[in-house]
Structures are given as structure tokens and as C-alpha cells.
Amino acid sequence: MKPLETRLVRLALRGDQRSFAEIVEMYKDKLYHLAYRMTGNRQEAEDVVQEAFLRVYKNLDRYDENQKFSTWIYRITTNLCIDRLRKRKAIYSLDAESSDHEGLDGYAMLPSDDRTPETEMLQSETQKIIHEAIATLPVKYKSVMILRYLQDLSLQEISEVLELPVTTVKTRVHRGREFLRKKLEHKL
């Protein structure tokens, strides 16, 4: 039996709008988190996700059922983020302050699991330091590190998303970790 996404794509290609809406519902949060982590800006992440779904819809007929749908949609979203990052100067941080909640970034607003205020503050500070360090990575390392450690994709999946050999992905993960280790060794 084909994965759910493949069946939904087939139905959407036949004009079933509810099937495409179901695809959007399945992936909107995942793509938003990916885009936000890469761009560091809430509005820009929303724009990327919207543009990604438009591209997916326009190119549904190009989807290869032999590959995972998630890989295909992550590739589209990641490429859009990389294009945006290349077009702008590095003026946004991954921990951009939320305009809705003064003094809090997007990560600090994730639901907690009953931590004490002290551990919450320490974890928040640690996350902030790590995310600031990730924000300073060159785009080619930043995208790999975000996909690997924040989106929890395998090296093979990252290879497919970025259309790079697995060996290149491994090298970029290694170099990204080394860069972060040097950057963080005196801060943590």
C-alpha cells in the first residue's frame, strides 16, 4: 500500500481540493518550524511556507512516487530558505524577538514539561547561546545543522533534501559541529 501522502497527491491531481488541504495540514507546522529556524524571522518563515505550498501545488505532477513526499517538500522549503538567505544580509538572528511577546523569542515560547523556573532559565539561556551560534554559520553549514539537529533528519534524508552526496552532508555536519564547538567552548 502506498503512503498516505502519495494517495493524497494522486487525489489532488484529479482535482480533489480536500486532499491537498490535508497535505497542507500535515506539513504546515513542520515546514514553518524549518523555515523559522533557517530564516530567524516569523513573517519570512510564513512567506516561505506559503510559497512552498504554492510550488508543491503547481508541481504536483512532477512528484516522483518512488521518493518520500517529505523529502520532496523539505527540499522545496529548504531551497526557498537558502535563496532568501543568500538574497539578504545577515540581519536576523535565529532567536529573533517575537513581536507578539516582548522580550521572548520563538523558542522560549515552546511549551515546557514542568521544569522549574531556574532550569527553564538555564535551558533558555543555553538554547539562546546555541541558536545564536547556529545563526553565525555559513548557509551551507547552517541548513545541514538545522535539518540534522533541529528537524532530526537522517544524513540520507538531508542528502536527498539538499541534493548532495551523503559524504558531503557528513563533511558539512562535521565542519558545522567543529565550528559550533569552537564558538561555544568558552560560552557553555
C-alpha positions as CSV (number, residue, x, y, z in Angstrom):
1,M,0.0,0.0,0.0
2,K,1.3,3.5,-0.9
3,P,2.0,6.0,1.8
4,L,-0.9,8.4,2.7
5,E,0.9,11.3,1.1
6,T,1.1,9.5,-2.3
7,R,-2.6,8.7,-2.2
8,L,-3.4,12.3,-1.3
9,V,-1.2,13.6,-4.2
10,R,-3.0,11.3,-6.6
11,L,-6.4,12.6,-5.5
12,A,-5.2,16.2,-5.6
13,L,-4.0,15.7,-9.1
14,R,-7.6,14.6,-10.0
15,G,-8.9,17.9,-8.6
16,D,-9.7,16.9,-5.0
17,Q,-9.0,20.1,-3.1
18,R,-9.6,18.5,0.3
19,S,-6.7,16.1,-0.4
20,F,-4.3,19.0,-1.0
21,A,-5.7,20.7,2.1
22,E,-4.9,17.6,4.1
23,I,-1.3,17.7,2.8
24,V,-1.1,21.3,3.9
25,E,-2.5,20.4,7.3
26,M,0.1,17.5,7.7
27,Y,3.1,19.7,6.8
28,K,2.4,23.3,7.6
29,D,3.8,23.2,11.2
30,K,6.9,21.2,10.2
31,L,7.7,23.5,7.3
32,Y,7.1,26.6,9.4
33,H,9.5,25.4,12.1
34,L,12.1,24.5,9.5
35,A,11.7,27.9,7.7
36,Y,11.7,29.8,11.0
37,R,14.9,28.1,12.2
38,M,16.6,28.9,8.9
39,T,15.4,32.5,8.4
40,G,15.0,33.5,12.1
41,N,12.0,35.6,11.2
42,R,8.4,34.8,11.8
43,Q,7.0,36.7,8.8
44,E,9.6,35.5,6.5
45,A,9.0,31.9,7.6
46,E,5.3,32.2,6.9
47,D,6.1,33.6,3.5
48,V,8.4,30.7,2.7
49,V,5.8,28.1,3.8
50,Q,3.1,29.8,1.7
51,E,5.5,29.9,-1.3
52,A,6.5,26.3,-0.7
53,F,2.9,25.1,-0.8
54,L,2.3,27.1,-4.0
55,R,5.2,25.4,-5.6
56,V,4.1,22.0,-4.4
57,Y,0.6,22.6,-5.8
58,K,1.9,23.8,-9.2
59,N,4.4,20.9,-9.4
60,L,2.4,18.0,-8.0
61,D,2.6,16.3,-11.4
62,R,6.4,16.3,-11.0
63,Y,6.4,14.5,-7.7
64,D,8.2,11.1,-8.1
65,E,6.2,8.5,-6.1
66,N,9.4,6.5,-5.7
67,Q,10.8,9.0,-3.3
68,K,9.4,10.1,0.1
69,F,7.0,13.0,-0.1
70,S,8.5,14.5,3.0
71,T,11.9,14.6,1.3
72,W,10.5,16.4,-1.7
73,I,8.6,19.0,0.3
74,Y,11.5,19.6,2.7
75,R,13.8,20.1,-0.4
76,I,11.4,22.8,-1.8
77,T,11.2,24.6,1.5
78,T,14.9,24.4,2.3
79,N,15.8,25.7,-1.2
80,L,13.4,28.6,-0.7
81,C,15.0,29.4,2.6
82,I,18.5,29.2,1.2
83,D,17.5,31.5,-1.7
84,R,16.1,34.1,0.8
85,L,19.2,33.9,3.0
86,R,21.5,34.4,0.0
87,K,19.5,37.5,-1.1
88,R,19.7,39.3,2.2
89,K,22.3,40.4,4.5
90,A,22.6,38.6,7.8
91,I,20.5,40.9,9.8
92,Y,18.2,38.4,11.5
93,S,19.1,36.0,14.3
94,L,17.6,32.6,14.7
95,D,16.4,33.9,18.1
96,A,14.7,37.0,16.7
97,E,12.5,38.6,19.4
98,S,8.8,37.9,19.0
99,S,6.8,40.9,18.1
100,D,3.8,39.4,19.9
101,H,5.6,38.8,23.3
102,E,8.2,41.4,24.2
103,G,11.4,40.0,25.5
104,L,10.7,36.4,24.3
105,D,12.0,34.6,21.3
106,G,10.1,31.9,19.4
107,Y,11.9,29.1,21.2
108,A,11.2,30.5,24.7
109,M,7.5,30.2,23.9
110,L,7.5,26.5,23.3
111,P,5.5,24.6,25.9
112,S,7.6,23.4,28.8
113,D,7.4,20.0,30.5
114,D,7.0,21.1,34.1
115,R,10.5,22.5,34.6
116,T,11.4,24.8,37.5
117,P,11.9,28.5,36.7
118,E,15.6,28.0,37.4
119,T,16.1,25.1,34.9
120,E,13.8,26.9,32.4
121,M,16.0,30.0,32.6
122,L,19.2,28.0,32.3
123,Q,17.9,26.0,29.4
124,S,16.6,29.1,27.7
125,E,19.9,30.8,28.0
126,T,21.7,27.7,26.7
127,Q,19.3,27.5,23.8
128,K,19.8,31.2,23.0
129,I,23.6,30.8,23.0
130,I,23.4,27.7,20.8
131,H,20.9,29.3,18.4
132,E,23.0,32.5,18.1
133,A,26.0,30.4,17.3
134,I,24.0,28.5,14.6
135,A,22.9,31.8,13.2
136,T,26.5,32.7,12.5
137,L,27.2,29.6,10.5
138,P,27.6,30.0,6.7
139,V,24.4,29.0,4.9
140,K,25.8,25.7,3.6
141,Y,26.5,24.5,7.2
142,K,23.5,26.2,8.8
143,S,21.0,24.3,6.6
144,V,22.6,21.0,7.2
145,M,22.8,21.6,11.0
146,I,19.2,22.7,11.2
147,L,18.0,19.7,9.2
148,R,20.1,17.3,11.2
149,Y,19.7,18.5,14.8
150,L,16.6,20.6,14.8
151,Q,14.5,18.7,12.2
152,D,16.1,15.4,13.2
153,L,16.5,14.2,9.6
154,S,19.0,11.4,8.8
155,L,22.1,12.0,6.7
156,Q,20.5,10.2,3.8
157,E,17.3,12.3,4.1
158,I,19.4,15.5,4.2
159,S,21.3,14.3,1.2
160,E,18.0,13.9,-0.7
161,V,16.6,17.2,0.5
162,L,19.7,19.2,-0.4
163,E,20.5,17.1,-3.5
164,L,24.1,16.5,-2.2
165,P,26.1,13.3,-1.8
166,V,25.9,11.8,1.7
167,T,29.7,12.2,2.0
168,T,29.3,16.0,1.5
169,V,26.5,16.1,4.1
170,K,28.7,14.2,6.6
171,T,31.5,16.6,6.0
172,R,29.3,19.7,6.4
173,V,27.8,18.2,9.6
174,H,31.3,17.6,10.9
175,R,32.6,21.0,10.0
176,G,29.4,22.7,11.3
177,R,29.9,20.9,14.7
178,E,33.5,21.9,14.8
179,F,32.6,25.5,14.1
180,L,30.0,25.4,16.8
181,R,32.3,23.7,19.3
182,K,34.9,26.4,18.8
183,K,32.3,29.1,19.0
184,L,30.7,27.7,22.2
185,E,33.7,26.3,24.1
186,H,34.1,29.4,26.2
187,K,30.4,30.2,26.5
188,L,28.9,27.0,27.9
